[in-house]
Amino acid sequence: MEIRVEGLCKSYGGKPVLANLTAVFRPGITCVAAPSGTGKTTLLRLLLGLEQPDGGSIRGADCRWAAVFQEDRLLEDLPAAGNLRFALGKVPEDAGTLLSRLGLDLSDPKNVRTWSGGMKRRLALARALLAPAEALALDEPFAGLDGENRDRCLAAIREREGGRPVLLATHDLTGLEDAPVVRLRGV
């Protein structure tokens, strides 16, 4: 499966954010790299169908996606298992193993409201990695993580990529030097 964008354009209030972007996203991790404010989130939102482009075309994105947004979008009054159950319909059999790999405990009864920001971020990533999806959109998935936890998360993404396109928006390519990169430039 591959996702193609050709001549993609998007503006907000008359200000262009993406102008004539052409790229192909194949199975595996592809980094969408750019400084803040230059269209990474906009591109992911277009691919997810959350926004419509002003011009150009998107092919192959009409599939089931899982996403990590810049906000964790967790249910603060539920524990980890409750968050997974709500989003995925059940707690997948391998959830405990993945959460443990990410330094979390599936059986922890505390509501995520009491968790640190880094713990919440890792749970948001685990939720996306556990979802039955054909493609992943990860918007700054390592935000707020220290080096050790960033490495854990990157290893988990690599392990669970499963031959599907993984679009990883970031401004920091540490550990991703071997991944293809689509660089966005401010318009």
C-alpha positions in Angstrom: 0.0 0.0 0.0 1.2 3.5 -0.8 -0.2 6.9 -0.3 0.4 9.6 -3.0 0.0 13.3 -2.8 0.4 15.4 -5.9 0.4 19.2 -6.0 -1.2 19.4 -2.6 -2.2 22.9 -1.5 -3.8 24.3 1.7 -4.2 27.8 3.0 -5.8 29.3 6.1 -7.2 32.8 6.0 -5.5 33.4 2.6 -2.1 32.3 4.0 -0.6 29.3 2.3 0.6 26.5 4.5 1.2 23.8 1.9 2.0 24.7 -1.7 2.3 22.2 -4.5 3.5 19.3 -2.2 4.1 16.1 -4.1 5.2 12.9 -2.1 4.8 9.2 -1.9 4.5 7.4 1.4 5.3 3.7 1.2 5.2 1.0 3.9 7.6 1.7 6.7 8.4 4.9 8.6 8.5 8.1 6.6 9.5 11.2 8.4 7.6 14.4 7.7 10.2 16.9 8.8 10.0 20.7 9.2 10.2 23.4 11.8 7.1 24.2 13.8 4.4 26.0 11.9 5.3 24.8 8.4 2.5 22.3 7.7 3.3 18.9 9.3 0.1 18.7 11.2 -1.9 20.2 8.3 -0.5 17.4 6.0 -1.5 14.7 8.5 -5.0 16.2 8.9 -5.4 16.2 5.1 -4.4 12.6 4.9 -6.7 11.6 7.7 -9.6 13.4 6.0 -10.1 15.8 8.8 -9.5 18.7 6.4 -9.9 19.2 2.7 -7.1 20.4 0.4 -7.5 23.6 -1.6 -5.9 21.9 -4.5 -4.0 18.8 -5.6 -4.9 15.2 -5.0 -4.5 12.5 -2.4 -4.6 8.8 -3.5 -4.5 5.7 -1.3 -5.4 7.5 2.0 -8.9 6.2 2.1 -8.0 3.4 4.5 -8.3 2.8 8.2 -5.9 5.1 10.1 -4.7 5.2 13.6 -3.2 8.4 14.9 -1.3 10.1 17.6 -2.2 13.8 17.7 -0.2 16.6 19.3 -2.7 16.3 22.2 -2.8 12.9 23.9 -6.7 12.8 23.7 -7.0 10.3 26.6 -9.9 9.9 28.9 -8.4 11.3 32.1 -10.8 9.6 34.5 -10.0 6.1 33.2 -6.9 3.9 33.8 -4.8 2.7 30.9 -6.9 -0.4 30.3 -10.1 1.7 30.3 -8.6 4.1 27.7 -7.6 1.1 25.4 -11.0 -0.5 25.9 -12.8 2.7 25.0 -10.8 3.4 21.9 -10.3 -0.1 20.6 -13.5 -1.9 21.8 -11.4 -4.3 23.9 -7.9 -4.5 25.4 -5.8 -6.4 22.9 -4.0 -9.5 24.1 -0.6 -8.0 23.4 -1.4 -4.7 25.2 0.3 -5.7 28.4 3.5 -6.6 26.6 3.6 -3.4 24.6 2.8 -1.2 27.6 5.5 -2.9 29.6 8.0 -2.3 26.7 7.0 1.4 26.9 7.6 1.4 30.7 3.9 1.4 31.6 1.7 -1.1 33.5 -1.6 -2.2 32.0 -2.8 -3.3 35.4 -2.2 0.1 37.1 -5.6 1.1 38.5 -4.8 4.8 38.7 -6.7 7.1 36.3 -4.3 8.6 33.7 -5.1 12.1 35.2 -2.5 11.2 37.8 0.1 10.2 35.3 3.0 12.3 34.1 2.9 13.9 30.6 5.5 11.4 29.3 3.4 8.4 30.6 0.3 9.8 28.9 2.2 10.3 25.7 3.4 6.7 25.7 -0.1 5.5 26.3 -1.4 7.5 23.4 1.3 5.9 21.2 0.5 2.4 22.5 -3.2 3.0 21.7 -2.4 3.9 18.1 0.1 1.0 17.7 -2.5 -1.5 19.0 -5.3 -0.3 16.7 -6.2 -2.4 13.7 -5.2 0.1 11.1 -3.7 0.1 7.6 -1.7 3.3 8.1 -0.4 5.4 11.1 -0.2 9.2 11.4 2.1 10.1 14.3 2.2 13.9 15.0 5.3 14.6 17.2 4.9 11.3 19.0 8.1 11.9 21.1 7.1 15.3 22.4 7.9 15.6 26.1 9.9 12.3 26.3 13.4 12.0 27.6 16.0 10.1 25.5 15.4 6.7 27.0 11.6 6.8 26.6 12.0 8.2 23.1 14.2 5.3 22.2 11.7 2.8 23.7 8.9 4.4 21.6 10.9 4.4 18.4 11.8 0.8 18.9 8.1 -0.1 19.5 7.1 1.8 16.3 9.7 -0.1 14.3 8.6 -3.4 15.7 4.9 -2.8 15.1 5.1 -1.0 11.7 3.9 -4.2 10.1 4.3 -3.3 6.5 2.0 -0.3 6.6 2.8 3.4 5.9 3.8 5.2 9.1 4.0 9.0 8.7 5.9 10.4 11.6 5.9 14.2 11.8 8.9 15.6 13.7 11.4 18.3 13.8 14.0 16.0 15.3 15.3 13.1 13.2 17.5 11.6 16.0 17.4 7.8 15.6 15.5 8.2 12.3 18.5 8.8 10.0 17.7 5.6 8.0 14.1 6.6 7.3 12.9 8.4 4.1 12.2 12.1 4.8 9.7 14.4 3.2 10.9 17.9 4.1 8.3 20.7 4.2 9.4 24.2 3.7 7.5 27.2 5.0 5.5 28.9 2.3 
